[in-house]
Amino acid sequence: MTVTTERRGPTLLVTIDRPARRNAIDAETTAALDAALNELDDDPGLAVGVLAGTPVAFSAGTDLVDGPGEPTARGGNYGVVRRARRTPLIAAVDGLAYGGGFEIVLACDLVVASRDARFALPETARGLVANCGALFRAPRALPRNIALEMLLTGEPLGAERAWSLGLVNRLVEPGTAVPAALELAEVVAAQSPVAQAATLAAVAEVEAVLDGPGWAATERASELAESSDDAAEGVAAFREKRAPRWPGR
């Protein structure tokens, strides 16, 4: 089982649990995340969700060896990033959130991170582009130049700087992201569910004006990158644990 769920009253704690692969997302994990978030939205007894990883990693993103499986009907990639949610979702980040892992964080509503958390978008190091929302969500969540630095260099952004830039709602001590997120969830759960659902719907409606072109531009960029020799070399270099030799240079 790569994803576990635990009900804490009106809160659903969803945990990605593939520590040996740094919680990279494979097909089984995508399906399990989709099922968990379907439960979160469909059960009227649930008011808020907390999405977490393990202490070492929130998620390293796509499993480049096995692949992430097909996008789901309700959630899209990873069962998360294109989901129209009616219930608030809080990311609880310990350790790294890289690539698609960071894009999952960007798809959440609130972010609690421990001081040792790190966020990165290393796709260009593999000859790829971020294809799960970061091309337009990262510049929305961060200053444009910081987002572009992450996208173009792949270098990680530490949690303290992410908090100072407004990406992180609550910055906590290492190992305490989940309990802190559960505390925040209690505050969220105490509010009106009707008003919260209406609020999320209104924000999503406004964002959809830009998200549509954002997804279209992402698909064009992904097709260009993935059809290149650079992509094949980048993935091969990752598997062989060596520096890439870019044929496109």
Backbone as numpy.savetxt, mean C-alpha at the origin, in Angstrom:
# Nx Ny Nz CAx CAy CAz Cx Cy Cz
-1.55 -19.99 5.45 -2.40 -18.80 5.45 -1.51 -17.56 5.45
-1.65 -16.71 4.44 -0.76 -15.55 4.30 -1.38 -14.27 4.85
-2.66 -14.30 5.18 -3.34 -13.15 5.76 -4.22 -13.65 6.90
-4.14 -13.00 8.05 -5.00 -13.36 9.17 -5.92 -12.18 9.49
-7.08 -12.48 10.06 -8.00 -11.44 10.49 -8.39 -11.69 11.94
-8.63 -10.61 12.64 -9.04 -10.69 14.04 -9.99 -9.55 14.34
-11.14 -9.89 14.86 -12.12 -8.87 15.22 -11.82 -8.35 16.62
-11.74 -7.04 16.75 -11.59 -6.38 18.04 -12.79 -5.46 18.22
-13.93 -6.03 18.61 -15.15 -5.26 18.67 -15.53 -4.80 17.27
-15.70 -3.49 17.05 -16.06 -2.99 15.72 -14.87 -2.82 14.78
-13.68 -3.24 15.22 -12.47 -3.10 14.41 -12.06 -4.46 13.86
-11.69 -4.48 12.58 -11.14 -5.69 11.97 -9.65 -5.48 11.74
-8.84 -6.27 12.42 -7.39 -6.23 12.23 -7.02 -7.25 11.17
-6.44 -6.77 10.08 -6.02 -7.60 8.96 -4.50 -7.59 8.90
-3.87 -8.76 8.97 -2.41 -8.83 9.04 -1.86 -9.65 7.89
-0.96 -9.05 7.11 -0.24 -9.78 6.08 0.87 -10.56 6.78
0.92 -11.86 6.55 1.82 -12.70 7.34 2.60 -13.66 6.44
3.58 -13.10 5.72 4.54 -13.90 4.94 5.95 -13.41 5.32
6.34 -13.49 6.56 7.59 -12.87 6.99 8.82 -13.36 6.25
8.81 -14.61 5.81 9.98 -15.14 5.10 10.19 -14.44 3.76
9.12 -13.85 3.21 9.21 -13.12 1.94 8.98 -11.63 2.16
9.18 -11.18 3.39 8.97 -9.78 3.75 7.57 -9.31 3.36
6.62 -10.22 3.51 5.21 -9.95 3.23 4.96 -9.49 1.79
5.78 -9.98 0.86 5.54 -9.71 -0.56 4.21 -10.35 -0.96
3.54 -9.72 -1.91 2.19 -10.13 -2.27 2.21 -11.13 -3.42
1.73 -12.35 -3.15 1.54 -13.35 -4.21 0.05 -13.51 -4.45
-0.34 -14.44 -5.31 -1.75 -14.61 -5.67 -2.60 -14.97 -4.45
-2.09 -15.85 -3.59 -2.85 -16.25 -2.41 -3.10 -15.05 -1.50
-2.08 -14.20 -1.36 -2.21 -13.04 -0.48 -3.19 -12.03 -1.07
-3.14 -11.83 -2.38 -4.10 -10.93 -3.02 -5.53 -11.40 -2.76
-5.78 -12.67 -2.96 -7.13 -13.22 -2.75 -7.56 -13.07 -1.29
-6.62 -13.30 -0.37 -6.96 -13.22 1.06 -7.21 -11.78 1.49
-6.42 -10.84 0.98 -6.66 -9.43 1.29 -8.01 -8.98 0.75
-8.33 -9.43 -0.46 -9.61 -9.08 -1.05 -10.76 -9.59 -0.18
-10.67 -10.83 0.26 -11.72 -11.41 1.09 -11.86 -10.66 2.42
-10.73 -10.30 3.02 -10.77 -9.60 4.31 -11.40 -8.22 4.16
-11.05 -7.50 3.10 -11.60 -6.16 2.93 -13.04 -6.20 2.45
-13.42 -7.27 1.75 -14.84 -7.47 1.45 -15.63 -7.61 2.75
-15.10 -8.40 3.67 -15.76 -8.58 4.98 -15.87 -7.24 5.70
-14.80 -6.44 5.65 -14.80 -5.15 6.33 -15.92 -4.26 5.81
-16.11 -4.22 4.50 -17.13 -3.35 3.93 -18.54 -3.94 4.03
-18.66 -5.25 4.04 -19.98 -5.87 3.96 -20.63 -6.14 5.32
-19.84 -6.18 6.38 -20.37 -6.50 7.71 -20.75 -5.21 8.43
-22.03 -4.97 8.67 -22.44 -3.72 9.33 -21.95 -3.61 10.77
-21.49 -4.72 11.34 -20.95 -4.67 12.69 -19.53 -4.17 12.77
-18.89 -3.97 11.61 -17.52 -3.46 11.57 -17.51 -1.98 11.20
-16.76 -1.19 11.95 -16.74 0.25 11.74 -15.43 0.76 11.16
-14.35 -0.02 11.29 -13.03 0.45 10.86 -12.11 -0.76 10.70
-11.15 -0.64 9.80 -10.16 -1.69 9.62 -8.76 -1.18 9.90
-7.91 -2.08 10.37 -6.48 -1.82 10.53 -5.75 -2.85 9.69
-4.91 -2.37 8.78 -4.14 -3.25 7.90 -2.69 -3.19 8.31
-2.12 -4.33 8.68 -0.77 -4.39 9.23 0.05 -5.47 8.55
1.37 -5.40 8.79 2.27 -6.47 8.40 2.86 -7.09 9.65
4.08 -7.55 9.55 4.80 -8.13 10.69 5.84 -7.12 11.15
6.52 -7.35 12.28 7.43 -6.33 12.80 8.55 -5.92 11.84
9.01 -6.83 11.00 10.12 -6.50 10.10 9.65 -5.76 8.86
8.44 -6.04 8.42 7.97 -5.45 7.17 6.46 -5.34 7.17
5.99 -4.19 6.70 4.57 -4.07 6.34 4.35 -4.88 5.08
5.06 -4.54 4.00 5.08 -5.36 2.79 6.15 -4.85 1.85
6.87 -5.80 1.23 7.86 -5.46 0.22 7.24 -5.30 -1.16
5.90 -5.39 -1.26 5.23 -5.20 -2.54 5.06 -6.50 -3.30
5.06 -6.41 -4.61 4.82 -7.57 -5.45 5.89 -8.64 -5.26
5.45 -9.88 -5.16 6.38 -11.01 -5.18 6.87 -11.17 -6.62
8.12 -10.75 -6.87 8.64 -10.74 -8.24 8.94 -12.14 -8.76
8.97 -13.12 -7.89 9.22 -14.49 -8.33 7.91 -15.18 -8.72
6.91 -15.10 -7.86 5.66 -15.81 -8.09 4.57 -14.95 -8.70
4.72 -13.62 -8.61 3.70 -12.73 -9.13 2.57 -12.51 -8.14
1.83 -11.39 -8.28 0.82 -11.03 -7.30 -0.57 -11.58 -7.58
-0.72 -12.36 -8.66 -2.05 -12.82 -9.04 -2.81 -11.73 -9.78
-4.01 -12.07 -10.23 -4.82 -11.13 -10.99 -5.49 -10.11 -10.08
-5.70 -8.89 -10.57 -6.50 -7.93 -9.80 -7.89 -8.50 -9.51
-8.45 -8.15 -8.38 -9.76 -8.66 -8.00 -10.86 -7.73 -8.49
-12.07 -8.25 -8.56 -13.19 -7.48 -9.09 -13.48 -6.25 -8.24
-13.39 -6.38 -6.92 -13.73 -5.26 -6.05 -12.52 -4.45 -5.62
-11.37 -5.10 -5.52 -10.22 -4.40 -4.95 -9.15 -3.99 -5.93
-9.15 -4.56 -7.12 -8.07 -4.28 -8.06 -6.79 -4.97 -7.62
-5.66 -4.37 -7.94 -4.36 -4.94 -7.60 -4.25 -5.18 -6.10
-3.72 -6.35 -5.74 -3.55 -6.77 -4.35 -4.88 -6.88 -3.60
-6.00 -6.72 -4.30 -7.29 -6.71 -3.64 -7.56 -5.46 -2.84
-6.69 -4.42 -3.05 -6.74 -3.23 -2.18 -6.82 -1.92 -2.96
-5.90 -1.71 -3.93 -5.58 -0.34 -4.35 -6.63 0.35 -5.21
-7.59 -0.39 -5.76 -8.64 0.26 -6.54 -10.02 0.02 -5.93
-10.03 -0.23 -4.64 -11.26 -0.55 -3.94 -12.03 0.72 -3.58
-13.33 0.72 -3.85 -14.21 1.80 -3.40 -14.74 1.41 -2.02
-14.08 1.85 -0.98 -14.42 1.41 0.37 -15.46 2.32 1.02
-16.30 1.70 1.83 -17.28 2.44 2.62 -16.85 2.54 4.08
-15.80 1.80 4.43 -15.35 1.73 5.82 -13.91 2.24 5.92
-13.60 3.11 6.87 -12.23 3.64 6.99 -11.20 2.53 7.21
-10.01 2.74 6.64 -8.93 1.76 6.74 -7.65 2.46 7.17
-7.03 1.94 8.23 -5.81 2.52 8.79 -4.65 1.58 8.50
-3.57 2.11 7.94 -2.34 1.32 7.75 -1.49 1.42 9.02
-1.05 0.27 9.53 -0.15 0.22 10.68 1.19 -0.31 10.18
2.18 0.57 10.11 3.43 0.24 9.42 4.60 0.12 10.38
5.10 -1.10 10.50 6.39 -1.36 11.14 7.34 -1.83 10.05
8.61 -1.45 10.13 9.57 -1.92 9.14 9.32 -1.29 7.78
9.62 -2.02 6.72 9.59 -1.45 5.38 8.22 -1.58 4.71
7.91 -0.59 3.91 6.75 -0.61 3.02 7.28 -0.15 1.66
7.67 -1.12 0.85 8.35 -0.82 -0.40 7.47 -1.18 -1.60
7.64 -0.43 -2.67 6.94 -0.73 -3.91 5.45 -0.80 -3.69
4.86 -1.93 -4.09 3.44 -2.12 -3.91 3.00 -2.04 -2.46
3.91 -2.35 -1.54 3.59 -2.20 -0.12 3.31 -0.75 0.22
4.11 0.16 -0.31 3.86 1.58 -0.10 2.58 2.01 -0.82
2.33 1.44 -2.00 1.11 1.79 -2.72 -0.14 1.33 -1.97
-0.04 0.22 -1.24 -1.14 -0.19 -0.37 -1.34 0.84 0.73
-0.25 1.32 1.32 -0.34 2.36 2.35 -1.03 3.60 1.79
-0.64 4.00 0.57 -1.24 5.18 -0.05 -2.73 5.00 -0.32
-3.19 3.75 -0.44 -4.61 3.48 -0.68 -5.42 3.50 0.61
-4.75 3.54 1.77 -5.46 3.59 3.05 -5.84 5.04 3.37
-6.68 5.21 4.39 -7.16 6.54 4.75 -6.26 7.23 5.76
-5.72 6.47 6.70 -4.87 7.01 7.76 -3.65 6.11 7.88
-2.54 6.69 8.38 -1.29 5.94 8.48 -0.69 6.13 9.87
-0.46 5.02 10.55 0.29 5.00 11.81 1.60 4.27 11.52
2.72 4.88 11.85 4.01 4.28 11.53 4.95 4.35 12.72
5.74 3.30 12.90 6.77 3.33 13.93 7.99 4.08 13.39
8.83 4.53 14.29 9.97 5.34 13.89 10.96 4.60 13.00
10.92 3.28 13.02 11.84 2.52 12.17 11.20 2.13 10.83
10.00 2.63 10.55 9.36 2.34 9.27 10.07 3.09 8.14
10.05 2.48 6.95 10.66 3.10 5.77 9.74 2.86 4.58
9.63 3.90 3.75 8.77 3.85 2.58 9.62 4.05 1.34
9.37 3.26 0.29 10.18 3.39 -0.92 9.40 2.92 -2.13
9.81 3.46 -3.29 9.25 3.07 -4.58 10.42 2.70 -5.49
10.93 1.46 -5.38 12.16 1.06 -6.08 11.94 0.48 -7.47
10.76 0.70 -8.06 10.45 0.02 -9.33 11.43 0.34 -10.45
11.91 1.59 -10.52 12.81 1.93 -11.63 14.12 1.14 -11.55
14.48 0.66 -10.37 15.67 -0.19 -10.24 15.46 -1.55 -10.87
14.19 -1.90 -11.16 13.87 -3.16 -11.82 13.46 -2.93 -13.28
13.60 -1.71 -13.78 13.18 -1.41 -15.14 11.67 -1.28 -15.27
10.98 -1.06 -14.17 9.53 -1.00 -14.14 9.08 0.37 -13.63
7.77 0.60 -13.64 7.22 1.79 -13.02 6.21 1.37 -11.97
5.98 2.22 -11.00 4.97 1.95 -9.98 3.60 1.94 -10.65
2.90 0.81 -10.58 1.66 0.69 -11.36 0.41 0.50 -10.51
0.52 0.75 -9.21 -0.63 0.55 -8.33 -1.06 1.84 -7.63
-0.89 2.95 -8.32 -1.42 4.21 -7.82 -0.40 5.24 -7.39
0.86 4.85 -7.21 1.85 5.78 -6.67 2.16 6.94 -7.61
1.99 6.73 -8.93 2.34 7.81 -9.86 1.48 9.04 -9.64
0.28 8.88 -9.11 -0.56 10.05 -8.83 -0.90 10.20 -7.35
-0.87 9.11 -6.58 -1.17 9.24 -5.15 0.02 9.75 -4.35
1.24 9.36 -4.73 2.41 9.85 -3.98 2.54 11.37 -4.08
2.40 11.99 -5.28 2.45 13.46 -5.34 1.27 14.12 -4.64
0.21 13.38 -4.39 -0.94 13.93 -3.65 -0.65 13.90 -2.15
0.02 12.85 -1.69 0.27 12.67 -0.26 1.52 13.39 0.22
2.44 13.67 -0.71 3.73 14.27 -0.38 3.96 15.47 -1.30
4.89 16.38 -0.93 5.29 17.40 -1.89 5.76 16.74 -3.20
5.44 17.37 -4.32 5.71 16.77 -5.63 7.18 16.39 -5.79
8.08 17.25 -5.37 9.50 16.96 -5.57 9.97 15.78 -4.71
9.38 15.62 -3.53 9.74 14.48 -2.68 9.21 13.19 -3.31
7.97 13.25 -3.79 7.41 12.07 -4.45 8.23 11.68 -5.67
8.63 12.66 -6.48 9.43 12.37 -7.66 10.80 11.81 -7.29
11.37 12.31 -6.21 12.65 11.76 -5.76 12.50 10.28 -5.42
11.41 9.93 -4.75 11.17 8.52 -4.42 10.98 7.70 -5.69
10.20 8.23 -6.63 9.90 7.50 -7.86 11.11 7.34 -8.76
11.99 8.35 -8.80 13.11 8.34 -9.74 14.38 7.72 -9.17
14.54 7.75 -7.85 15.77 7.22 -7.26 15.55 5.89 -6.56
14.33 5.62 -6.12 14.07 4.41 -5.35 14.56 4.46 -3.92
15.14 5.58 -3.51 15.68 5.68 -2.15 14.56 5.79 -1.13
14.72 5.17 0.04 13.64 5.15 1.03 13.46 6.48 1.75
12.24 6.68 2.20 11.87 7.83 3.02 11.61 7.31 4.43
12.35 7.85 5.41 12.19 7.41 6.78 10.88 7.91 7.38
10.41 7.22 8.42 9.11 7.53 9.01 9.07 8.92 9.62
10.16 9.34 10.26 10.14 10.65 10.90 9.98 11.77 9.87
10.70 11.64 8.73 10.53 12.64 7.69 9.15 12.53 7.05
8.66 11.30 6.87 7.32 11.11 6.32 6.26 11.76 7.22
6.47 11.67 8.53 5.55 12.31 9.46 5.64 13.83 9.34
6.85 14.36 9.25 7.01 15.82 9.16 6.42 16.37 7.86
6.34 15.53 6.81 5.79 15.95 5.53 4.29 15.70 5.41
3.70 15.08 6.43 2.26 14.90 6.45 1.76 13.58 5.93
2.65 12.68 5.55 2.20 11.36 5.07 1.69 10.50 6.21
2.33 10.59 7.36 2.02 9.76 8.53 1.19 10.56 9.52
0.07 9.97 9.97 -0.79 10.65 10.94 -0.22 10.58 12.36
0.26 9.39 12.73 0.79 9.21 14.08 2.11 8.45 14.01
3.13 9.01 14.64 4.46 8.42 14.68 4.67 7.84 16.07
5.03 6.55 16.14 5.10 5.86 17.42 6.42 5.10 17.52
6.67 4.55 18.68 7.92 3.83 18.92 7.93 2.49 18.16
9.13 1.98 17.85 9.21 0.71 17.12 8.43 -0.41 17.79
7.73 -1.17 16.98 6.98 -2.30 17.48 5.61 -1.97 18.03
5.22 -0.69 17.97 3.93 -0.30 18.57 2.94 0.24 17.54
3.22 0.06 16.28 2.31 0.61 15.26 0.93 -0.02 15.34
0.86 -1.33 15.54 -0.45 -1.99 15.58 -1.27 -1.54 16.78
-0.75 -1.59 18.02 -1.57 -1.12 19.13 -1.95 0.36 19.01
-1.06 1.17 18.45 -1.40 2.59 18.27 -2.49 2.75 17.22
-2.42 1.94 16.16 -3.47 2.00 15.14 -4.81 1.53 15.69
-4.77 0.52 16.56 -6.01 0.04 17.18 -6.61 1.10 18.09
-5.75 1.88 18.77 -6.25 2.98 19.59 -6.91 4.04 18.72
-6.27 4.38 17.61 -6.87 5.33 16.68 -8.17 4.79 16.12
-8.21 3.49 15.86 -9.43 2.87 15.33 -10.59 3.01 16.31
-10.30 2.94 17.62 -11.36 3.12 18.62 -11.98 4.50 18.51
-11.15 5.51 18.26 -11.66 6.87 18.10 -12.53 6.97 16.84
-12.04 6.38 15.76 -12.79 6.39 14.50 -14.13 5.66 14.68
-14.10 4.52 15.35 -15.30 3.70 15.49 -16.38 4.36 16.34
-16.00 5.34 17.15 -16.96 6.02 18.01 -17.80 7.05 17.26
-17.45 7.34 16.01 -18.14 8.36 15.24 -19.32 7.75 14.46
-20.11 8.61 13.86 -21.29 8.16 13.11 -20.89 7.38 11.87
-21.31 6.12 11.74 -20.97 5.36 10.53 -21.60 5.93 9.27
-22.79 6.49 9.37 -23.44 7.09 8.21 -22.65 8.31 7.74
-22.26 9.15 8.68 -21.50 10.34 8.32 -20.13 9.98 7.78
-19.52 8.95 8.34 -18.21 8.54 7.85 -18.29 7.97 6.44
-19.28 7.13 6.18 -19.44 6.57 4.84 -19.70 7.67 3.83
-20.52 8.66 4.22 -20.80 9.78 3.33 -19.53 10.60 3.08
-18.73 10.76 4.11 -17.47 11.51 3.98 -16.52 10.80 3.03
-16.33 9.49 3.24 -15.43 8.73 2.36 -15.92 8.78 0.92
-17.24 8.67 0.72 -17.79 8.70 -0.64 -17.55 10.05 -1.29
-17.70 11.13 -0.53 -17.50 12.47 -1.09 -16.04 12.69 -1.47
-15.14 12.30 -0.59 -13.70 12.45 -0.88 -13.33 11.61 -2.11
-13.84 10.38 -2.18 -13.54 9.51 -3.31 -14.10 10.09 -4.61
-15.26 10.72 -4.54 -15.86 11.32 -5.74 -14.99 12.44 -6.28
-14.47 13.26 -5.37 -13.59 14.36 -5.80 -12.28 13.80 -6.37
-11.69 12.82 -5.68 -10.42 12.26 -6.13 -10.56 11.52 -7.46
-11.75 10.96 -7.72 -11.96 10.20 -8.94 -11.77 11.05 -10.19
-11.97 12.35 -10.06 -11.77 13.25 -11.20 -10.34 13.15 -11.72
-9.39 13.01 -10.80 -7.98 12.89 -11.17 -7.53 11.44 -11.26
-8.18 10.55 -10.50 -7.76 9.15 -10.50 -7.94 8.48 -11.85
-9.03 8.82 -12.55 -9.26 8.21 -13.87 -8.11 8.46 -14.82
-7.75 9.73 -15.07 -6.57 9.99 -15.90 -5.29 9.43 -15.30
-5.21 9.38 -13.97 -4.02 8.83 -13.32 -3.83 7.36 -13.62
-4.92 6.59 -13.54 -4.84 5.16 -13.87 -4.51 4.96 -15.35
-5.11 5.79 -16.22 -4.85 5.65 -17.65 -3.38 5.94 -17.96
-2.84 6.99 -17.35 -1.43 7.33 -17.57 -0.52 6.24 -17.00
-0.91 5.67 -15.87 -0.14 4.59 -15.27 -0.10 3.37 -16.19
-1.24 3.03 -16.77 -1.28 1.88 -17.68 -0.39 2.09 -18.90
-0.37 3.32 -19.44 0.49 3.59 -20.59 1.96 3.47 -20.19
2.31 4.03 -19.04 3.70 3.97 -18.58 4.11 2.53 -18.30
3.21 1.75 -17.71 3.53 0.36 -17.40 3.74 -0.46 -18.67
2.87 -0.26 -19.65 3.02 -1.00 -20.91 4.35 -0.68 -21.58
4.74 0.59 -21.56 6.01 0.99 -22.16 7.18 0.34 -21.43
7.18 0.41 -20.10 8.29 -0.13 -19.33 8.34 -1.66 -19.41
7.19 -2.30 -19.26 7.17 -3.77 -19.18 7.51 -4.43 -20.51
7.32 -3.72 -21.61 7.66 -4.28 -22.92 9.11 -4.04 -23.31
9.85 -3.37 -22.44 11.23 -3.03 -22.76 12.21 -4.11 -22.32
13.41 -4.07 -22.91 14.48 -4.97 -22.48 14.95 -4.62 -21.08
14.79 -3.35 -20.69 15.19 -2.94 -19.34 14.42 -3.72 -18.28
13.12 -3.94 -18.51 12.31 -4.66 -17.52 12.82 -6.08 -17.36
13.08 -6.74 -18.46 13.59 -8.12 -18.38 14.92 -8.16 -17.64
15.79 -7.20 -17.93 17.09 -7.16 -17.26 16.94 -6.83 -15.79
16.04 -5.89 -15.46 15.85 -5.51 -14.06 15.37 -6.66 -13.20
14.40 -7.41 -13.69 13.88 -8.56 -12.94 14.93 -9.66 -12.85
15.69 -9.89 -13.96 16.74 -10.90 -13.94 17.83 -10.54 -12.92
18.19 -9.27 -12.89 19.21 -8.82 -11.94 18.73 -9.00 -10.50
17.45 -8.73 -10.26 16.89 -8.92 -8.92 16.98 -10.39 -8.51
16.59 -11.28 -9.41 16.60 -12.70 -9.09 18.01 -13.22 -8.89
18.96 -12.66 -9.66 20.34 -13.11 -9.58 21.16 -12.33 -8.56
20.51 -11.36 -7.90 21.14 -10.56 -6.84 22.41 -9.88 -7.33
22.27 -9.17 -8.43 23.40 -8.42 -9.00 22.91 -7.07 -9.49
23.84 -6.19 -9.81 23.48 -4.89 -10.36 23.00 -5.07 -11.80
21.94 -4.33 -12.20 21.47 -4.48 -13.58 22.42 -3.85 -14.58
22.41 -4.40 -15.79 23.17 -3.84 -16.92 22.14 -3.39 -17.95
21.79 -2.12 -17.88 20.64 -1.61 -18.64 20.91 -1.59 -20.15
20.16 -2.35 -20.93 20.34 -2.32 -22.38 19.83 -1.04 -23.01
18.92 -0.34 -22.27 18.35 0.89 -22.82 19.24 2.11 -22.64
20.40 1.94 -21.96 21.25 3.10 -21.72 22.13 3.38 -22.93
